[in-house]
Structures are given as C-alpha cells and as structure tokens.
C-alpha cells in the first residue's frame, strides 16, 4: 500500500537525484530505471488474469519462474 510505497519512492528519487548530481548517470538513465522498476513492481505484484487462466510470479530458494493456473 501507500504506507510503504511513499517512503520507498522518496528513497528511490533521492538515489536517482544523487546519481545524476555526481554525474554517475544521465537523467534519461534514471527515468528509464524508474520506468523499469515501476513496471516490474506492477507486473509482479498484480495477478494477470486471462479468462480462466491466472499467472503469478514464482520465486523459491532454488528457482524463479511463472506459475500458470487454470480454473475449470
């Protein structure tokens, strides 16, 4: 929720600003990284629904993948 998102976004903005300030990255690098981070967060925390199919990220100590579930 927003209770955890706001501090996380504030910290990410500070890190992005500091990376540009010390000339370690360009502004478009930081914007691209933020977009990738936002999309990854959205995709991996929101179950994707396609009719009777459900897709979820699956992360275990030994593997990373996608779980596909079908309702009958």
Beta strands, then each sheet from edge to edge (+ up, - down):
strand 1: 48-50
strand 2: 53-60
strand 3: 63-70
sheet 1: 1+ 2- 3+
end
